[in-house]
Amino acid sequence: MRFSDLLSMSVNNLRRRKMRTFLTVLGVVIGTASIVVMVSLGIGFNELTMEQYASYGSLTEINVYSNQSHEGDGKSDPQYMTDDVIAQFSRIDHVKVASPLLQADTIMSQGAYQANISLVGVTPEYMENISLKEGHLPNPDKKELQMVVGNMVARQFRNPKSRNQDYYDDPSKIPDIDFMNKPLFVVFDTDAYYQAQSGGTTDSGTPVKPPKKYLLQTVGLVSGGLEDWNNYSYNVYVDINTLKSQLKQIFKKKPIPNQPTNKKGKPYNYFIYNEAVVEVDDMANVTAVQKAITDLGYQANSNMEWLEQSQKQAKMVQALLGGIGTVSLFVAAIGIANTMMMSIYERTKEIGILKVLGFDMNHIRDMFLMESGFIGFLGGMTGIVFSYGISFLINRFLASRFMPDMPGDLSRIPIWLSVAAVGFSVFVGMAAGFFPSLRAMRLSPLAAIRNE
Protein backbone atom coordinates (compact mmCIF):
# COMPACT_ATOMS: atom_id res chain seq x y z
CA MET A 1 0.00 0.00 0.00
CA ARG A 2 1.22 3.45 -0.87
CA PHE A 3 2.25 5.97 1.78
CA SER A 4 -0.40 8.42 0.60
CA ASP A 5 -3.11 5.77 1.11
CA LEU A 6 -1.93 5.07 4.65
CA LEU A 7 -1.85 8.79 5.41
CA SER A 8 -5.36 9.29 4.00
CA MET A 9 -6.75 6.42 6.10
CA SER A 10 -5.04 7.76 9.25
CA VAL A 11 -6.40 11.28 8.78
CA ASN A 12 -9.91 10.01 8.08
CA ASN A 13 -9.83 7.87 11.24
CA LEU A 14 -8.85 10.91 13.30
CA ARG A 15 -11.56 13.04 11.69
CA ARG A 16 -14.25 10.53 12.64
CA ARG A 17 -13.53 11.18 16.34
CA LYS A 18 -13.07 14.95 16.29
CA MET A 19 -13.60 15.69 19.98
CA ARG A 20 -11.25 12.96 21.18
CA THR A 21 -8.64 13.99 18.63
CA PHE A 22 -9.01 17.65 19.62
CA LEU A 23 -8.51 16.94 23.32
CA THR A 24 -5.50 14.72 22.62
CA VAL A 25 -3.93 17.34 20.35
CA LEU A 26 -4.63 19.99 23.01
CA GLY A 27 -2.55 18.00 25.47
CA VAL A 28 0.35 17.96 23.00
CA VAL A 29 -0.10 21.71 22.38
CA ILE A 30 0.20 22.45 26.10
CA GLY A 31 3.19 20.15 26.47
CA THR A 32 5.02 21.55 23.44
CA ALA A 33 4.32 25.17 24.41
CA SER A 34 5.54 24.46 27.95
CA ILE A 35 8.83 23.00 26.75
CA VAL A 36 9.48 25.73 24.18
CA VAL A 37 8.65 28.61 26.53
CA MET A 38 10.68 27.14 29.38
CA VAL A 39 13.70 26.46 27.17
CA SER A 40 13.36 29.90 25.56
CA LEU A 41 13.59 31.48 29.02
CA GLY A 42 16.78 29.54 29.68
CA ILE A 43 18.22 30.55 26.29
CA GLY A 44 17.27 34.17 26.89
CA PHE A 45 18.86 34.18 30.34
CA ASN A 46 22.07 32.69 28.94
CA GLU A 47 22.28 35.13 26.03
CA LEU A 48 21.45 38.09 28.25
CA THR A 49 24.32 37.10 30.51
CA MET A 50 26.70 36.98 27.53
CA GLU A 51 25.45 40.33 26.25
CA GLN A 52 25.87 41.88 29.67
CA TYR A 53 29.48 40.74 29.97
CA ALA A 54 30.17 41.70 26.35
CA SER A 55 28.94 45.24 27.11
CA TYR A 56 31.62 45.51 29.80
CA GLY A 57 34.30 44.59 27.31
CA SER A 58 35.29 42.04 24.70
CA LEU A 59 34.85 38.38 25.66
CA THR A 60 38.08 37.52 23.83
CA GLU A 61 40.25 39.97 25.79
CA ILE A 62 42.56 39.06 28.66
CA ASN A 63 43.77 41.76 31.04
CA VAL A 64 47.35 41.11 32.15
CA TYR A 65 48.97 42.81 35.14
CA SER A 66 52.61 43.07 36.08
CA ASN A 67 53.48 41.14 39.21
CA GLN A 68 55.84 43.77 40.58
CA SER A 69 55.75 42.26 44.06
CA HIS A 70 57.67 39.23 42.74
CA GLU A 71 61.25 39.74 43.92
CA GLY A 72 62.69 36.40 42.83
CA ASP A 73 65.83 35.60 44.87
CA GLY A 74 66.01 39.09 46.39
CA LYS A 75 68.83 40.20 44.08
CA SER A 76 67.04 40.55 40.74
CA ASP A 77 64.56 43.24 39.78
CA PRO A 78 60.83 42.63 40.05
CA GLN A 79 59.21 40.84 37.13
CA TYR A 80 58.33 43.92 35.12
CA MET A 81 56.27 43.91 31.93
CA THR A 82 58.30 45.42 29.10
CA ASP A 83 58.07 45.51 25.31
CA ASP A 84 59.99 42.21 25.19
CA VAL A 85 57.38 40.59 27.44
CA ILE A 86 54.58 42.00 25.27
CA ALA A 87 56.25 40.40 22.25
CA GLN A 88 56.41 37.13 24.18
CA PHE A 89 52.65 37.32 24.78
CA SER A 90 52.11 37.85 21.05
CA ARG A 91 53.87 34.58 20.27
CA ILE A 92 51.48 32.48 22.37
CA ASP A 93 49.20 30.27 20.27
CA HIS A 94 45.78 31.78 19.40
CA VAL A 95 46.86 35.32 20.38
CA LYS A 96 45.92 37.86 17.72
CA VAL A 97 47.59 40.89 19.28
CA ALA A 98 49.03 41.96 22.63
CA SER A 99 48.66 45.65 23.46
CA PRO A 100 50.43 47.33 26.38
CA LEU A 101 48.64 50.08 28.33
CA LEU A 102 50.73 53.03 29.49
CA GLN A 103 48.95 55.12 32.11
CA ALA A 104 49.73 58.76 32.89
CA ASP A 105 47.91 60.58 35.69
CA THR A 106 47.00 64.07 34.58
CA ILE A 107 44.98 67.09 35.61
CA MET A 108 42.60 68.30 32.89
CA SER A 109 40.64 71.51 32.90
CA GLN A 110 38.21 73.42 30.74
CA GLY A 111 36.77 76.73 31.89
CA ALA A 112 36.08 76.62 35.63
CA TYR A 113 36.10 72.83 35.81
CA GLN A 114 38.97 70.42 36.32
CA ALA A 115 39.45 66.71 36.99
CA ASN A 116 42.09 64.10 37.72
CA ILE A 117 42.03 61.94 34.62
CA SER A 118 43.98 58.82 33.66
CA LEU A 119 45.49 59.31 30.23
CA VAL A 120 46.01 55.83 28.79
CA GLY A 121 48.36 55.20 25.90
CA VAL A 122 47.32 52.25 23.74
CA THR A 123 48.17 50.74 20.37
CA PRO A 124 46.12 51.38 17.21
CA GLU A 125 44.97 47.73 17.36
CA TYR A 126 43.51 48.31 20.83
CA MET A 127 41.83 51.50 19.65
CA GLU A 128 39.92 49.55 17.01
CA ASN A 129 37.94 47.80 19.79
CA ILE A 130 36.57 51.12 21.08
CA SER A 131 33.13 51.96 19.75
CA LEU A 132 32.69 55.68 19.05
CA LYS A 133 29.51 57.72 19.03
CA GLU A 134 31.25 60.75 17.52
CA GLY A 135 34.55 61.61 15.85
CA HIS A 136 37.34 59.25 14.82
CA LEU A 137 40.32 57.39 16.23
CA PRO A 138 43.68 59.17 16.66
CA ASN A 139 46.11 59.24 13.78
CA PRO A 140 49.31 57.52 15.00
CA ASP A 141 51.35 59.49 12.45
CA LYS A 142 50.50 62.80 14.15
CA LYS A 143 53.14 64.18 16.52
CA GLU A 144 50.62 65.83 18.84
CA LEU A 145 48.42 63.85 21.22
CA GLN A 146 44.87 63.24 20.06
CA MET A 147 42.38 62.05 22.64
CA VAL A 148 39.45 59.64 22.64
CA VAL A 149 37.37 60.54 25.69
CA GLY A 150 35.26 58.05 27.65
CA ASN A 151 31.52 58.64 27.78
CA MET A 152 31.54 59.08 31.59
CA VAL A 153 34.66 61.25 31.90
CA ALA A 154 32.54 64.38 32.30
CA ARG A 155 31.31 63.04 35.65
CA GLN A 156 34.82 63.49 37.08
CA PHE A 157 35.00 67.23 36.46
CA ARG A 158 34.48 69.62 39.39
CA ASN A 159 34.61 73.30 40.03
CA PRO A 160 37.37 73.47 42.68
CA LYS A 161 35.97 76.74 44.00
CA SER A 162 32.44 75.38 44.43
CA ARG A 163 31.22 73.78 47.64
CA ASN A 164 28.70 71.64 45.76
CA GLN A 165 30.60 68.46 44.79
CA ASP A 166 27.71 65.99 44.41
CA TYR A 167 27.84 65.46 40.64
CA TYR A 168 27.92 61.68 41.00
CA ASP A 169 24.67 61.71 42.97
CA ASP A 170 22.90 64.23 40.78
CA PRO A 171 23.45 63.67 37.01
CA SER A 172 21.73 66.96 36.24
CA LYS A 173 24.66 68.80 37.84
CA ILE A 174 27.34 67.17 35.72
CA PRO A 175 29.37 69.95 34.03
CA ASP A 176 28.72 70.51 30.36
CA ILE A 177 32.22 69.89 29.05
CA ASP A 178 32.52 70.45 25.31
CA PHE A 179 35.15 67.86 24.46
CA MET A 180 34.85 67.91 20.69
CA ASN A 181 34.81 71.64 20.01
CA LYS A 182 37.08 73.00 22.74
CA PRO A 183 40.56 71.80 23.72
CA LEU A 184 41.47 70.72 27.25
CA PHE A 185 44.33 72.12 29.31
CA VAL A 186 46.37 69.14 30.53
CA VAL A 187 49.00 69.07 33.28
CA PHE A 188 51.30 66.03 33.24
CA ASP A 189 53.55 66.93 36.18
CA THR A 190 50.85 66.67 38.84
CA ASP A 191 53.33 66.68 41.76
CA ALA A 192 54.74 70.05 40.69
CA TYR A 193 51.19 71.37 40.20
CA TYR A 194 50.09 70.54 43.75
CA GLN A 195 53.35 71.74 45.26
CA ALA A 196 53.02 75.05 43.45
CA GLN A 197 49.41 75.32 44.64
CA SER A 198 50.42 74.74 48.27
CA GLY A 199 53.48 77.01 48.15
CA GLY A 200 56.05 74.23 48.20
CA THR A 201 59.75 74.81 47.66
CA THR A 202 62.59 72.96 45.97
CA ASP A 203 65.66 71.52 47.71
CA SER A 204 67.39 74.88 47.21
CA GLY A 205 64.53 76.73 48.89
CA THR A 206 63.08 78.39 45.80
CA PRO A 207 59.31 78.19 45.23
CA VAL A 208 58.14 75.41 42.95
CA LYS A 209 57.08 76.82 39.62
CA PRO A 210 53.69 75.82 38.22
CA PRO A 211 54.18 73.15 35.53
CA LYS A 212 53.43 73.80 31.90
CA LYS A 213 49.91 73.21 30.65
CA TYR A 214 49.41 71.53 27.29
CA LEU A 215 46.45 72.02 24.97
CA LEU A 216 45.11 68.67 23.76
CA GLN A 217 42.35 68.15 21.24
CA THR A 218 39.63 65.51 21.45
CA VAL A 219 39.04 63.63 18.20
CA GLY A 220 36.54 60.99 19.37
CA LEU A 221 33.97 60.19 22.05
CA VAL A 222 33.26 56.69 23.34
CA SER A 223 29.71 55.52 22.61
CA GLY A 224 27.21 55.58 25.46
CA GLY A 225 25.53 58.07 27.74
CA LEU A 226 26.64 59.54 31.04
CA GLU A 227 25.29 56.50 32.90
CA ASP A 228 26.17 53.73 30.42
CA TRP A 229 29.26 52.12 31.92
CA ASN A 230 31.73 50.05 29.90
CA ASN A 231 35.46 49.30 30.02
CA TYR A 232 36.30 52.55 28.28
CA SER A 233 33.94 54.92 30.11
CA TYR A 234 36.23 56.64 32.61
CA ASN A 235 39.55 56.91 30.75
CA VAL A 236 40.99 59.07 28.01
CA TYR A 237 42.89 57.18 25.31
CA VAL A 238 45.82 58.33 23.18
CA ASP A 239 48.37 56.69 20.91
CA ILE A 240 50.99 54.98 23.06
CA ASN A 241 54.04 55.96 21.00
CA THR A 242 52.98 59.60 20.89
CA LEU A 243 52.45 59.53 24.66
CA LYS A 244 55.91 58.07 25.22
CA SER A 245 57.48 60.87 23.21
CA GLN A 246 55.45 63.47 25.11
CA LEU A 247 56.45 62.08 28.52
CA LYS A 248 60.14 61.93 27.57
CA GLN A 249 59.98 65.53 26.39
CA ILE A 250 58.24 66.75 29.56
CA PHE A 251 60.24 64.93 32.24
CA LYS A 252 63.54 64.56 30.38
CA LYS A 253 65.92 62.80 32.80
CA LYS A 254 63.58 62.98 35.78
CA PRO A 255 61.61 59.88 36.79
CA ILE A 256 58.32 59.66 34.97
CA PRO A 257 55.32 59.22 37.31
CA ASN A 258 54.00 55.64 37.50
CA GLN A 259 57.33 54.40 36.14
CA PRO A 260 59.52 52.44 38.60
CA THR A 261 63.15 53.26 39.26
CA ASN A 262 66.15 51.03 39.87
CA LYS A 263 67.80 50.48 43.23
CA LYS A 264 69.75 53.71 42.83
CA GLY A 265 66.56 55.71 42.30
CA LYS A 266 67.27 56.32 38.63
CA PRO A 267 64.67 55.71 35.88
CA TYR A 268 65.03 52.86 33.44
CA ASN A 269 65.86 53.68 29.84
CA TYR A 270 62.73 51.82 28.69
CA PHE A 271 59.06 51.95 29.57
CA ILE A 272 57.50 49.48 31.99
CA TYR A 273 53.80 48.68 31.85
CA ASN A 274 51.48 47.84 34.69
CA GLU A 275 48.84 46.40 32.38
CA ALA A 276 48.41 44.87 28.95
CA VAL A 277 45.46 43.55 26.98
CA VAL A 278 45.79 40.31 25.01
CA GLU A 279 43.28 39.68 22.22
CA VAL A 280 42.52 35.99 21.55
CA ASP A 281 41.20 34.67 18.24
CA ASP A 282 38.21 32.83 19.77
CA MET A 283 36.34 32.69 23.09
CA ALA A 284 37.00 28.95 23.32
CA ASN A 285 40.76 29.62 23.54
CA VAL A 286 40.66 32.36 26.17
CA THR A 287 41.06 30.04 29.16
CA ALA A 288 44.07 28.23 27.65
CA VAL A 289 45.83 31.49 26.72
CA GLN A 290 45.10 32.93 30.16
CA LYS A 291 46.72 29.91 31.79
CA ALA A 292 49.78 30.26 29.55
CA ILE A 293 50.18 33.88 30.66
CA THR A 294 49.84 33.07 34.36
CA ASP A 295 52.42 30.28 33.92
CA LEU A 296 54.85 33.01 32.84
CA GLY A 297 54.40 34.65 36.25
CA TYR A 298 51.90 37.40 35.42
CA GLN A 299 48.44 38.04 36.77
CA ALA A 300 45.65 37.65 34.23
CA ASN A 301 41.89 37.80 34.26
CA SER A 302 39.11 37.95 31.70
CA ASN A 303 35.37 38.25 31.41
CA MET A 304 35.28 34.59 30.38
CA GLU A 305 36.03 33.59 33.98
CA TRP A 306 32.84 35.18 35.20
CA LEU A 307 30.92 34.22 32.07
CA GLU A 308 31.72 30.53 32.48
CA GLN A 309 30.40 30.58 36.04
CA SER A 310 27.27 32.40 34.93
CA GLN A 311 26.79 29.99 32.03
CA LYS A 312 26.92 27.01 34.40
CA GLN A 313 24.14 28.59 36.42
CA ALA A 314 22.22 29.41 33.24
CA LYS A 315 22.49 25.80 32.02
CA MET A 316 21.19 24.55 35.34
CA VAL A 317 18.24 26.93 35.11
CA GLN A 318 17.65 25.92 31.48
CA ALA A 319 17.72 22.20 32.36
CA LEU A 320 15.30 22.78 35.24
CA LEU A 321 12.88 24.76 33.09
CA GLY A 322 13.15 22.24 30.24
CA GLY A 323 12.45 19.41 32.69
CA ILE A 324 9.29 21.13 33.89
CA GLY A 325 8.07 21.45 30.30
CA THR A 326 8.97 17.83 29.53
CA VAL A 327 6.63 16.64 32.29
CA SER A 328 3.74 18.34 30.47
CA LEU A 329 4.63 16.63 27.21
CA PHE A 330 4.97 13.30 29.01
CA VAL A 331 1.43 13.69 30.30
CA ALA A 332 0.35 14.44 26.73
CA ALA A 333 2.09 11.24 25.58
CA ILE A 334 -0.02 9.25 28.03
CA GLY A 335 -3.09 10.89 26.50
CA ILE A 336 -1.97 9.85 23.01
CA ALA A 337 -1.41 6.27 24.15
CA ASN A 338 -4.84 6.21 25.76
CA THR A 339 -6.46 7.58 22.60
CA MET A 340 -4.78 4.99 20.40
CA MET A 341 -5.74 2.12 22.72
CA MET A 342 -9.36 3.28 22.72
CA SER A 343 -9.20 3.53 18.95
CA ILE A 344 -8.02 -0.08 18.71
CA TYR A 345 -10.85 -1.33 20.94
CA GLU A 346 -13.40 0.57 18.87
CA ARG A 347 -11.98 -0.60 15.53
CA THR A 348 -11.44 -4.27 16.39
CA LYS A 349 -13.79 -5.48 13.66
CA GLU A 350 -12.16 -3.14 11.10
CA ILE A 351 -8.72 -4.52 11.96
CA GLY A 352 -9.99 -8.12 11.70
CA ILE A 353 -11.55 -7.52 8.28
CA LEU A 354 -8.34 -5.90 7.00
CA LYS A 355 -6.34 -8.91 8.11
CA VAL A 356 -8.81 -11.39 6.56
CA LEU A 357 -8.52 -9.47 3.27
CA GLY A 358 -4.76 -9.94 3.37
CA PHE A 359 -3.79 -6.51 4.66
CA ASP A 360 -0.07 -6.52 5.51
CA MET A 361 0.66 -6.58 9.25
CA ASN A 362 3.29 -3.86 8.95
CA HIS A 363 0.80 -1.60 7.20
CA ILE A 364 -1.61 -1.96 10.11
CA ARG A 365 1.19 -0.99 12.48
CA ASP A 366 2.22 1.94 10.28
CA MET A 367 -1.37 3.19 10.05
CA PHE A 368 -1.65 3.54 13.83
CA LEU A 369 1.86 4.99 14.09
CA MET A 370 0.87 7.60 11.49
CA GLU A 371 -2.23 8.50 13.45
CA SER A 372 -0.26 9.04 16.65
CA GLY A 373 2.54 10.84 14.78
CA PHE A 374 -0.01 13.09 13.08
CA ILE A 375 -1.46 13.99 16.49
CA GLY A 376 2.05 14.89 17.62
CA PHE A 377 2.63 16.96 14.48
CA LEU A 378 -0.60 18.94 14.83
CA GLY A 379 0.06 19.52 18.51
CA GLY A 380 3.66 20.51 17.87
CA MET A 381 2.85 23.03 15.13
CA THR A 382 0.02 24.58 17.12
CA GLY A 383 2.15 24.58 20.25
CA ILE A 384 4.89 26.54 18.46
CA VAL A 385 2.36 29.22 17.48
CA PHE A 386 1.20 29.46 21.09
CA SER A 387 4.81 29.58 22.24
CA TYR A 388 5.57 32.65 20.13
CA GLY A 389 2.47 34.34 21.53
CA ILE A 390 3.40 33.55 25.14
CA SER A 391 6.99 34.65 24.49
CA PHE A 392 5.75 37.96 23.13
CA LEU A 393 3.58 38.55 26.21
CA ILE A 394 6.49 37.73 28.54
CA ASN A 395 8.82 40.16 26.76
CA ARG A 396 6.18 42.83 26.30
CA PHE A 397 4.62 42.94 29.74
CA LEU A 398 6.34 40.83 32.40
CA ALA A 399 10.00 41.42 31.49
CA SER A 400 9.57 45.14 30.80
CA ARG A 401 7.72 45.60 34.09
CA PHE A 402 9.88 43.60 36.47
CA MET A 403 13.22 43.91 34.62
CA PRO A 404 13.15 47.41 33.04
CA ASP A 405 16.95 47.65 32.75
CA MET A 406 17.21 44.41 30.79
CA PRO A 407 19.04 45.06 27.47
CA GLY A 408 17.04 42.53 25.43
CA ASP A 409 14.22 40.00 25.36
CA LEU A 410 14.07 37.49 28.20
CA SER A 411 12.27 34.80 26.17
CA ARG A 412 13.99 33.93 22.89
CA ILE A 413 12.86 31.18 20.51
CA PRO A 414 15.49 30.42 17.84
CA ILE A 415 14.51 28.61 14.64
CA TRP A 416 16.31 25.44 15.68
CA LEU A 417 14.20 25.25 18.84
CA SER A 418 10.97 25.48 16.83
CA VAL A 419 12.05 22.74 14.42
CA ALA A 420 13.33 20.55 17.27
CA ALA A 421 10.09 21.01 19.22
CA VAL A 422 7.93 19.88 16.29
CA GLY A 423 10.21 16.91 15.61
CA PHE A 424 10.20 15.96 19.28
CA SER A 425 6.40 16.19 19.39
CA VAL A 426 6.11 13.83 16.41
CA PHE A 427 8.60 11.46 18.03
CA VAL A 428 6.69 11.49 21.33
CA GLY A 429 3.43 10.89 19.49
CA MET A 430 4.79 7.92 17.57
CA ALA A 431 6.50 6.54 20.67
CA ALA A 432 3.21 6.77 22.58
CA GLY A 433 1.42 4.95 19.76
CA PHE A 434 4.07 2.28 19.29
CA PHE A 435 2.74 -0.32 21.76
CA PRO A 436 -0.91 0.19 20.76
CA SER A 437 0.13 -0.30 17.13
CA LEU A 438 1.88 -3.55 18.04
CA ARG A 439 -1.28 -4.75 19.75
CA ALA A 440 -3.30 -3.95 16.66
CA MET A 441 -0.79 -5.80 14.47
CA ARG A 442 -0.88 -8.91 16.69
CA LEU A 443 -4.67 -8.98 17.06
CA SER A 444 -6.12 -12.30 15.86
CA PRO A 445 -8.53 -11.71 12.92
CA LEU A 446 -10.93 -14.50 13.99
CA ALA A 447 -10.98 -13.23 17.57
CA ALA A 448 -11.56 -9.70 16.31
CA ILE A 449 -14.53 -10.73 14.14
CA ARG A 450 -15.98 -12.99 16.85
CA ASN A 451 -15.62 -10.15 19.37
CA GLU A 452 -17.86 -8.00 17.21
N, C-alpha and C positions, 0 to 999 in steps of 0.2 A: 504494500500500500504506500502511496506517495505521502510525503511529508505534509503537503497542503491538505490532503484528505484527513489526515490525523488531526491537524490543527483546526480544520473546519468542524470536525466532530467534537473536539474538546471545547471549542468556543460555544457551540450550540448546547452542549450539556450544561455549561455554566449559565447560559442565558435562560435555560428552563427553570432554574432555581435562583431567581434574581435577588431575593432578599437575603438568602443564605450567602450567596456569593458576595453581596454588598457588605455584609457584616464581617465576613472573613477578610475581604480586601481592606476594610476599615482598620482592622487590627494590624495588618501589614503597614498601612499608611502611618498609623500612630508609632509603630515600632521603628520604621525607617526615619520618620521625622525626628524622633527622639535621638537616634544615633547620630544623624547628620548635625542636628543643632548642638548636641553635646560635644561632638568632635570639633565642630566649627568654633565653639567657645575655647576649646583647648588650643586650636591652631591660632586663633586670634590672640590669645594670651601670650603664646610663644613668640609670634611675630611682633607684637607690641613691645615685648621685652627686648627683642633684637633692635627694633627701631629706636627704642629709648636709649640703649647703649650706643647705637650708631650716631645718635644726635650729639652725644658727648664727645665723640671722636671716632676715628676710623677703627673698625674691628680688626684690621690687619696691621695696626701699628703697635709697636712695643716701645715703652718708655724705659730708657736705660739711665741709671744714675751711677756716678763715680763713687766707689767705696773708698773715700779718702781717709776713713778711720783705720784702714788696713795698713799696718806698719811693717808687716813682714817679720824680719829678724831683728828689727830695731835699728838697723844700720841703713837700710835702703829707704828711698822716698816712698810716700804713700802711693797706692796704685791709681795714679791719675789717668784721666781719659783724654788722650791727645789725638792728633790727626792720624797717627799711625794706628792707634786702637780703632778709630772709626773705619779706617781701611780694612782692618782685620774683621770688623763686623760685616763689612760689605762682601767679604769672601765666604761667609757662611752660606750653606746651601739654602735656597728658597728666599734669600734676601734680595729685594729689588734695589733698595737704596738705603744707606745709613746717613742720617743728617744730624750733625752736631747742633746744639743750641747754645749760643753765647749770650749770657744775660748781663745787661748793664743797668744799674739802678740810676734813674735820672729824676730830675724835678722839671715838670713841664708846666707852662703857664700860658694863659691867653686872657687878656683883659685883666679883670680883678680876680680871676680864679687860677688856682694852681693845684698840682697833684703830684704824688710820688708814683711814678710809673716805671714798670719794668720794660726796658727796651730789649727785645730779643732778636738777636741776629740768627738767621736761618738760611738754608740753601734754597736756590730756586726750585728744586724738586719738592722741598717741604712746602714752599709757598703754593704750589699747585693744588695742595689739598685744602686750602682755605677757600671757602665759598664767600664771594663778595656780593653785597647788595648794591654797591656803587663804586665806580672808579676802576682801577686796574692794578695789577701786581707791579712791584718795583722793577725797574730796568737795571740788571746787575752791571751793565756797562757804564752807568752813570757814576760819577765820582762823588756826588753829594748823596746823603742819606735820603731815601724816600720811604715813607711810613705807610703801613697798613694798620689801621686802628681797630681794635676790638669793639664790638657793638655795645659793651657795657663799661667802656673806659670812662665815659662821661660821668658815671656815678662816683668816680674817685675824686673829682674836682671839688674844691672848696674855696670859699673866700676866706683867706686867713684872718681878715679883719672882722669877720662876722661872727657873732656868738651862736648863730643858728647853724648847727653842723649835723642836722638829722636828714641828710639827703637819702640815705639808704632806707630810712623808714617811710619817707614821703616822696614817692617818685615825681610828684608834681613840682618839687623843689630842686630837681636835678638841673644844674646849670646848662644853659643852651650853648654848648661849645660848637662852633662852626669849624669842624675839622677840615672839610674839603676846600673851603674858600678862603680860609685864613691860616697863616702859618702858626706854628707853636714855638715859643721860646723854650729851649731845652738846656738845662744845666747838667753836665756830666760829672763834674767834680763836686759831689754833694757835700763831702766833708768840709771843703773850703767854703762852700755856701753857708753852711750852718755856723761855722766858726766866725765868718765875717758878720753874720747876723747877730751873734752873741758877743761880738767885740773881742774875739780871740786874738792871740798874738803868736808869732812864729818863735822859733828857738832863739833868735836874736833879739826878740822883744818888740819887733815891728808889728803893727796890726795886719791881720790877714786880709789880703785884698779879695774882693768879691770875684768869683770865677767868671770866665767869659760865658755868655749866653749865645747859643747857636739857633738860627732860624731853620726849622725843618718843615718840609711840606708833606701833607698827607695826600697819597695818590689812590688809596682804596679804603673802604669800610667793610668790615666783616658783616655778613648777613645776619639778620636777627634784630629784635627790638631791645629796649633797655632792660627787659626782664627775661629775655630768652638766652639762658646760659648755654655755652658750649666750651670746648677746650680752648678756643681762641678769643673768648669774650673780654678778658681783663688785661690782655697784653697788647703791646704795640710791636709790630714785626718789621724788620729791615733786612737788607741783604747782609749776610754774615761777613763777607770779604770787605765790603764797604765799611761796616762797623769796626772791623779790626783796624783798618787804616785810620779811621777817625780816632779811635782810642789811642793808638800809637802816637798820633799827631798831638793829641791833647795832653797826655801824661808823660810823653817822651821817655825819660829814663826812670821816672817814678813808678812805684808799683801801681798797677791798674786795679781798681776796686773789684772784688770778687775773684781776683786771680791770686793763687797762693804764691808764696815766696819760698826760697830755699832756706837752709838752716842758717845762712848768714844774713837773712832778711832781704836778699836781693831778688828781683823778679826773674822768672825764667825767660829765655829768649824765644819761647813759643807759647801759644795759647793752650790753656787747659779748660776742659768743659766739665761742668757739673751734670749735664744731661745731654742725651742724644735720643733721637727717634729713629727706630728701625722699621722700615716698611717691608712686609712679607708679601709674597706673591698670592697667597691664598689663606683664608681663615683656618683651614684644616692644618696648616703648617706652623701656625703661630706658637703653639705650645712647645713644639720641638725646637724652634729657633730660640724661644725664650729660655729653654733649658740650656742650650748651647752657650748663650750669653752668660747665664749665671755660673756655668762651669768655668768660665774665664775669670770669675771673681768679681763680677759686677752685679749690682742690683737691677732687677728688671721686673716690670709689671705691665699688664695689658688689660684691655676691657674684656678679652676672651676669658680671663680667669673668673670674672664675675658673671659673664654671660653663661659659661658652662654650668655654674651652680644654679643660675636662674632657669636654664633649660632643663636641668634635672627635675626641678620642682614643677616646671611647666609640663614635662612629660608625665609626671605622676598625676597631675591634675587632669591631663588629657586622657590618660588611661582610666582614671576613676570615672570621668564623665562618660567616656565611651562604654565602660562597663554598665553604667546605669541605663544607657540607651539600649544596649544589647539585651538586657533583661526584658525590655518591652517587646523587642523583636522575637525573643524566645517564646514569650507568651503568644505572640501572633502565630508562630510556627505550630504551637499546640492546637490553635484554632484551625489552621490549615489541615493538620492531620485529622482532626475531628471531622471536618467537612468532607474530606476524602473518604474516610471510613463510612460516614453516613451515606455518601453517594454510592459506595459499593453495595451496602445493604439494600438501598433502594433500587439498584440496577442489577440485582442478581440475575433475574431472568434474561435481561439484555446481554449480560456477559455470557450466560450459558448458551444462548442462541448463537452468538458470535463464534463461540468455540465449536458448536455443532456444525456450523457452516464452514469450518476450516480456517477461521481467523487465526493468524499467527499469534502465539503467546507473547512474543516480544512486542508486537503492535499493541496488544491490550495493556501491557505495562507502560509503553511509551505514551499511550493515550492519557492515562491517569497522571503520569509524570508531567505531560504537557499542561494538563488542567491545573495542577498545583503550581507549576512554573509560571503559567499565565497569571494566576492569582498574585504570585510574588512580583511579577513584572508590573501589573497594574498598580499594586500597592506601592511599589518602589517609585514609579514615575510620579504618581500622585503625591507620595510622601516628599519627594524632592521639591515639588511646587510649594507644598505647605512649609517646607524647611526654609525656602527663600523668603516666604512671607513672614515667618517667625523671626528669622534673622534680621529682616528689615525693621521689625517692631522693636527688637532688642537694641539695635544700633540707634534707632530714631528716638526712642523714648527712654528706655531704661538706662542705657549707657550714657547718653547725654545728660541725664538728670543726676545720676549717682556718681559718674566719673566725667565731669565737665572738662577736666584738663587732659583727657586722653587724646593722643595725637591721631588716632585712627579708629576704625571699626573694631568692636570687641568680637563680634561674630563674623567669621569669614569662611565662605564655602568655595573652595577652589573647584575647578572643573573635574579634577581627578577624583575628588571626594564624591561628587554627584554620580559619576560613572561607576565608581566602586560601590556606592550605596545601592544603585539599581541592580548591578551584578550580584551583590550579596543577597539582595531580596529575592532574586530569582533562584539563587542557590539554596537559600533557606526554604523557599517554597517547594522546590523539587526534593530537597532532603526530607521535608516533612511528609511529602507524598510518596516517598520511596517504599516504605513498608506497606502502606495500603495498596500500592500498585502491585507489589509482590503477592499480596493476598488475592487480589483480583486475578492475577496470572495463574495462581495455583488452584483457583476455585474449580471444583469438579463440575463439568457441564451437566451431568445427569442429576447431581445433587442440587444444582442451581435451578433446573427446570422443575424438579420435584418439589423444591421449596416454594415455588410459586404456585 
